[in-house]
Amino acid sequence: MIKLGKLIGASLLLASSLTLAQTPYTDDTVYRGLGGKDGIKRIVDTFLPIVLADPRIKDSFTDFDIPQVNVRLQEQFCEFAGGPCKYTGKHRDKTMDGVGTVRDMKTVHQDLKITDAQFNALAENLQIAMERNDVPNHIANKLIAKLAPMRRDIVTQ
């Protein structure tokens, strides 16, 4: 079970990280700390069921193609951790049968009315997934610090 202090720390880290540039690490220390591609896959495979079961945020994912979200998260975590992957950032709504307009992070989230509380819930779920996969706290915090600047594009309420 995640300790309250770690959750508060993750939330504070998210808030304080907003000034960091949204760029990948230049070395692969975080990538290796996450377990490379296989470790990142395990983390995302753990993370998404937690998110989809979380009553605070699960409804935000109703119209999303979850297998595609899984792939994109793996790419994103890998790139931002300093790994060899490139995050394509592409998204297509499930309702568009995979042939709709490709949208960026801001456009994908603009109509979802995501709040700070929902964003923090997602961060908590990621922290839980990393903990369940034995990712050291200092590595988990570094990944979250790189992902946190996306808050500007995700939180719209």
ROKEFI-286859 format. One line per 5 residues: number of its first residue (from 1); their letters; for each residue x, y, z of C-alpha. Coordinates in nm, 3 decimals. Example, Ala and Ser with C-alpha at 12.3 -4.5 7.8 and 13.67 -1.06 7.14 Angstrom:
1 = as = 1.230/-0.450/0.780  1.367/-0.106/0.714
! end
This chain:
1 = miklg = 0.000/0.000/0.000  0.133/0.341/-0.091  0.198/0.568/0.205  0.017/0.902/0.229  0.349/1.083/0.245
6 = kliga = 0.453/0.939/-0.089  0.123/1.048/-0.245  0.159/1.396/-0.105  0.519/1.399/-0.224  0.410/1.292/-0.573
11 = sllla = 0.145/1.566/-0.582  0.394/1.828/-0.465  0.644/1.702/-0.717  0.385/1.739/-0.990  0.303/2.091/-0.882
16 = ssltl = 0.666/2.198/-0.850  0.767/2.034/-1.178  0.547/2.252/-1.392  0.840/2.480/-1.463  1.052/2.199/-1.609
21 = aqtpy = 1.075/2.172/-1.984  0.883/1.880/-2.126  1.187/1.713/-2.274  1.328/1.365/-2.236  1.627/1.293/-2.016
26 = tddtv = 1.953/1.301/-2.206  2.086/0.984/-2.045  1.915/0.649/-1.993  1.941/0.624/-1.613  1.566/0.659/-1.559
31 = yrglg = 1.492/0.428/-1.853  1.716/0.159/-1.703  1.568/0.224/-1.357  1.222/0.154/-1.497  1.346/-0.178/-1.634
36 = gkdgi = 1.387/-0.077/-1.998  1.114/-0.150/-2.251  1.001/-0.465/-2.071  0.977/-0.284/-1.738  0.786/0.006/-1.892
41 = krivd = 0.544/-0.240/-2.053  0.484/-0.404/-1.714  0.428/-0.065/-1.552  0.175/0.044/-1.816  0.005/-0.297/-1.807
46 = tflpi = -0.031/-0.250/-1.429  -0.125/0.119/-1.453  -0.417/0.106/-1.697  -0.633/-0.142/-1.500  -0.580/0.074/-1.191
51 = vladp = -0.691/0.382/-1.386  -0.992/0.206/-1.540  -1.105/0.089/-1.196  -1.059/0.428/-1.028  -1.402/0.591/-0.984
56 = rikds = -1.237/0.935/-0.977  -1.116/0.912/-1.336  -1.236/0.599/-1.516  -1.518/0.779/-1.698  -1.261/1.005/-1.868
61 = ftdfd = -1.138/0.702/-2.063  -1.476/0.578/-2.191  -1.426/0.672/-2.556  -1.058/0.591/-2.577  -0.901/0.293/-2.749
66 = ipqvn = -0.727/0.148/-2.443  -0.485/-0.078/-2.636  -0.374/0.232/-2.829  -0.342/0.429/-2.504  -0.124/0.146/-2.373
71 = vrlqe = 0.111/0.168/-2.672  0.131/0.547/-2.657  0.202/0.547/-2.283  0.481/0.295/-2.334  0.632/0.518/-2.605
76 = qfcef = 0.591/0.829/-2.393  0.738/0.683/-2.075  1.026/0.529/-2.271  1.118/0.851/-2.450  1.082/1.079/-2.148
81 = aggpc = 1.288/0.837/-1.938  1.577/0.868/-2.184  1.514/0.542/-2.369  1.544/0.473/-2.741  1.171/0.516/-2.816
86 = kytgk = 0.997/0.806/-2.986  0.657/0.915/-2.860  0.436/0.965/-3.163  0.169/1.147/-2.965  -0.097/1.029/-3.203
91 = hrdkt = -0.449/0.963/-3.082  -0.762/0.854/-3.259  -1.096/0.820/-3.085  -1.245/0.472/-3.069  -1.568/0.624/-3.199
96 = mdgvg = -1.383/0.718/-3.518  -1.295/0.354/-3.585  -0.926/0.444/-3.597  -0.958/0.659/-3.908  -1.037/0.996/-3.754
101 = tvrdm = -0.822/1.301/-3.716  -0.496/1.259/-3.527  -0.497/1.497/-3.231  -0.227/1.633/-3.000  -0.233/1.614/-2.617
106 = ktvhq = -0.407/1.948/-2.572  -0.675/1.877/-2.833  -0.741/1.527/-2.697  -0.808/1.665/-2.349  -0.978/1.999/-2.425
111 = dlkit = -1.337/1.873/-2.401  -1.281/1.626/-2.117  -1.297/1.889/-1.842  -1.013/1.732/-1.647  -0.957/1.882/-1.301
116 = daqfn = -0.645/1.906/-1.090  -0.792/1.637/-0.865  -0.831/1.399/-1.162  -0.480/1.477/-1.284  -0.344/1.405/-0.937
121 = alaen = -0.545/1.080/-0.922  -0.379/0.970/-1.244  -0.037/1.056/-1.101  -0.119/0.859/-0.785  -0.218/0.560/-0.998
126 = lqiam = 0.108/0.581/-1.190  0.298/0.594/-0.860  0.109/0.283/-0.741  0.186/0.099/-1.067  0.555/0.182/-1.039
131 = erndv = 0.560/0.076/-0.673  0.396/-0.257/-0.764  0.673/-0.307/-1.018  0.948/-0.229/-0.763  1.062/0.093/-0.927
136 = pnhia = 1.280/0.285/-0.681  1.118/0.608/-0.555  1.394/0.831/-0.693  1.342/0.684/-1.041  0.961/0.708/-1.018
141 = nklia = 0.987/1.071/-0.910  1.214/1.153/-1.202  0.967/1.009/-1.453  0.679/1.198/-1.292  0.885/1.518/-1.301
146 = klapm = 0.928/1.481/-1.677  0.561/1.406/-1.737  0.423/1.674/-1.503  0.449/1.968/-1.747  0.176/1.802/-1.956
151 = rrdiv = -0.063/1.920/-1.686  -0.094/2.248/-1.877  -0.242/2.063/-2.174  -0.452/1.814/-1.977  -0.618/2.013/-1.696
156 = tq = -0.893/2.228/-1.843  -1.118/2.290/-1.538
! end
